[in-house]
Amino acid sequence: MDLTPLLGFAAISLTLALTPGADWAYTIAAGLRPGSPAPSIAGLCAGYVVHTALVAMGLGMLLAARPDLVSMLSIAGAVYLVWLGVTTTRGWRRAGFTGGGATLPSGEALDAAVRTPGPMVDFLKGLGTSGINPKALLLFAAVMPQFVRTGSPMPVVAQTTAMGLTHLAFTIVVYTLVAVAARRLLAAKPKRAQIVTLVSGVLMLGIGGGLLAEQGAALIGTLA
């Protein structure tokens, strides 16, 4: 098997995984919430598994040939990011109460902490974040097919699976490190944690709003 295409894709994949964006903002916010960030990270990774499966089934080629569909999916992702940014921004006061020695909130903050969604909700939010993340759509629908070799002895499904697993491994390592770093550095400092959570929410709002405007204009252009 020629490893050159896989290594080329891996370089791009690692670069995207290390680039702060919506996934990073969600991961940092998850690391500063009460409870384990593992369900959130698992949800993010599950979204990339879905993308890999879609490309393996040939849907990636379809999306690459239909920019209007990509724009529609990107708009859906942008709307979701805006919603996620709003919910994260609204819950910024709960950040930083994850450490064992941290001061517990009181009053309304305590009530909000008690109502923190369970692991399944965190998982589904992560799945939605990466599942309709425009950056992920770009990587899997536009970039990955360029590294698939149809004349290779290795089946196309196996090639896409190998590339998908490569990106999955990068995201597991990078996002886990981001969440753990956020928790260890900021959980014992509620004020800083709250500021970082607020910034994460604002970033998701900004990214979602920018993508909504950009993809909305692109969709109008393709339909005109």
C-alpha positions in Angstrom: 0.0 0.0 0.0 1.2 3.5 -0.9 1.2 5.5 2.3 1.8 8.8 0.6 -1.9 9.7 0.2 -2.6 8.7 3.8 0.3 10.8 5.1 -0.8 13.8 3.0 -4.3 13.6 4.5 -2.9 13.1 8.0 -0.9 16.3 7.7 -4.0 18.3 6.8 -6.1 16.4 9.4 -3.7 17.2 12.2 -3.5 20.8 11.1 -7.3 21.2 11.3 -7.5 19.3 14.6 -5.0 21.8 16.1 -6.7 24.8 14.7 -9.0 26.5 17.2 -12.6 26.7 16.1 -16.1 25.6 17.0 -14.9 22.1 18.2 -12.3 23.7 20.4 -14.7 26.2 21.9 -17.2 23.4 22.7 -14.4 21.2 24.1 -13.2 24.0 26.4 -16.7 24.7 27.6 -17.2 21.0 28.3 -14.0 20.9 30.3 -15.2 23.7 32.5 -18.7 22.3 33.1 -19.6 20.0 36.1 -19.0 16.4 35.3 -16.7 14.6 32.9 -15.9 16.0 29.4 -15.7 12.5 28.0 -19.3 12.3 26.7 -18.8 15.7 24.9 -15.5 14.5 23.3 -17.1 11.1 22.4 -19.9 13.0 20.7 -17.4 15.1 18.7 -15.6 12.0 17.6 -18.8 10.2 16.7 -19.6 13.0 14.3 -16.4 12.3 12.5 -17.2 8.6 12.4 -20.5 9.6 10.6 -18.6 11.7 8.1 -16.2 8.8 7.4 -19.1 6.4 6.8 -20.8 8.9 4.4 -17.6 9.3 2.4 -17.1 5.5 2.3 -20.7 5.1 0.9 -19.9 7.6 -1.8 -22.0 10.5 -0.4 -18.8 12.6 -0.1 -18.5 12.7 -3.9 -22.1 13.7 -4.2 -21.6 16.6 -1.8 -18.5 17.7 -3.6 -20.5 17.8 -6.8 -23.4 19.7 -5.3 -22.2 22.9 -3.7 -25.9 23.9 -3.0 -26.2 20.9 -0.7 -23.0 21.7 1.0 -24.2 25.3 1.5 -27.5 24.0 3.0 -25.7 21.7 5.4 -23.3 24.5 6.3 -26.2 26.8 7.1 -27.7 24.1 9.3 -24.4 23.8 11.1 -24.1 27.6 11.4 -27.6 27.8 13.0 -26.6 25.0 15.4 -23.4 26.8 16.4 -25.3 30.0 17.1 -27.7 28.1 19.3 -24.8 26.3 21.1 -23.1 29.6 21.5 -26.2 31.1 23.1 -26.6 28.2 25.5 -22.9 28.3 26.4 -22.9 32.0 26.9 -26.0 31.8 29.1 -24.4 29.2 31.3 -21.0 30.8 31.7 -21.6 31.4 35.4 -21.5 27.7 36.1 -18.0 27.3 34.8 -15.1 26.5 37.2 -17.0 24.4 39.7 -15.6 21.1 38.5 -12.6 20.7 40.8 -12.9 18.9 44.2 -11.5 21.9 46.0 -13.5 24.6 44.2 -16.0 26.7 45.9 -19.6 25.5 45.2 -22.0 28.0 43.8 -25.1 29.1 45.7 -28.5 30.4 45.0 -29.4 30.6 41.3 -26.0 29.3 40.3 -26.4 26.2 42.4 -29.9 25.6 40.9 -28.4 25.9 37.4 -25.6 23.5 38.2 -28.1 21.0 39.5 -30.0 21.2 36.2 -26.8 20.5 34.2 -27.8 18.1 31.3 -26.7 14.5 31.6 -23.9 12.7 29.6 -26.3 11.7 26.8 -27.2 15.4 26.2 -23.5 16.3 26.2 -22.8 13.5 23.7 -25.6 14.6 21.4 -24.4 18.2 21.5 -20.9 17.0 20.6 -22.3 14.9 17.8 -24.2 17.9 16.4 -21.2 20.2 16.7 -18.9 18.0 14.6 -21.6 16.3 12.5 -22.6 19.5 10.8 -19.4 21.5 11.3 -18.6 23.2 8.0 -14.9 22.6 8.6 -15.6 18.8 8.9 -17.7 18.9 5.8 -14.8 20.6 4.0 -12.3 18.0 5.2 -14.4 14.9 4.4 -16.5 16.0 1.4 -13.8 18.0 -0.4 -10.4 17.1 0.8 -10.6 13.4 1.6 -11.7 12.3 -1.9 -8.6 13.9 -3.4 -6.4 11.4 -1.5 -8.4 8.3 -2.5 -6.7 6.2 -5.2 -9.2 4.3 -7.3 -6.5 2.3 -9.0 -5.0 1.1 -5.7 -5.1 -2.5 -4.7 -6.7 -1.3 -1.4 -10.5 -0.9 -1.7 -11.8 2.7 -1.6 -13.8 1.9 1.5 -10.7 0.7 3.3 -8.8 3.9 2.2 -11.5 6.2 3.5 -11.8 4.2 6.7 -8.0 4.5 7.3 -8.1 8.2 6.7 -11.2 8.6 8.9 -9.6 6.6 11.7 -6.5 8.8 11.4 -8.5 11.9 11.9 -10.5 10.3 14.7 -7.2 9.5 16.5 -6.0 13.0 16.2 -9.3 14.5 17.5 -9.4 12.1 20.5 -5.9 13.1 21.5 -6.1 16.9 20.8 -9.6 17.4 22.2 -8.9 15.4 25.4 -5.7 17.5 26.0 -7.7 20.7 25.4 -10.4 19.7 27.8 -8.0 18.4 30.5 -5.8 21.6 30.1 -8.9 23.8 30.5 -10.0 22.0 33.6 -6.7 21.8 35.3 -5.7 25.4 34.6 -9.0 27.1 35.1 -11.3 24.9 37.2 -9.8 26.1 40.5 -10.1 29.7 39.3 -13.8 30.3 38.8 -13.5 33.9 37.6 -11.1 32.9 34.9 -13.1 29.8 34.0 -16.2 31.9 33.7 -14.4 34.4 31.4 -13.0 31.6 29.2 -16.5 29.9 29.0 -18.0 33.2 28.0 -15.4 33.8 25.4 -16.0 30.2 24.1 -19.7 30.9 23.8 -19.1 34.2 22.0 -16.6 32.5 19.6 -19.3 29.9 18.7 -21.7 32.7 18.2 -19.3 34.6 16.0 -18.2 31.6 14.0 -21.9 30.5 13.5 -23.0 34.0 12.6 -20.1 34.5 10.1 -20.8 31.1 8.5 -24.5 31.8 8.3 -23.8 35.0 6.4 -21.2 33.5 4.1 -23.1 30.3 3.3 -26.4 32.1 2.9 -24.8 34.3 0.3 -23.2 31.3 -1.4 -26.5 29.4 -1.4 -28.3 32.4 -2.9 -25.6 32.6 -5.6 -26.0 28.9 -6.5 -29.8 29.2 -6.7 -29.8 32.5 -8.7 
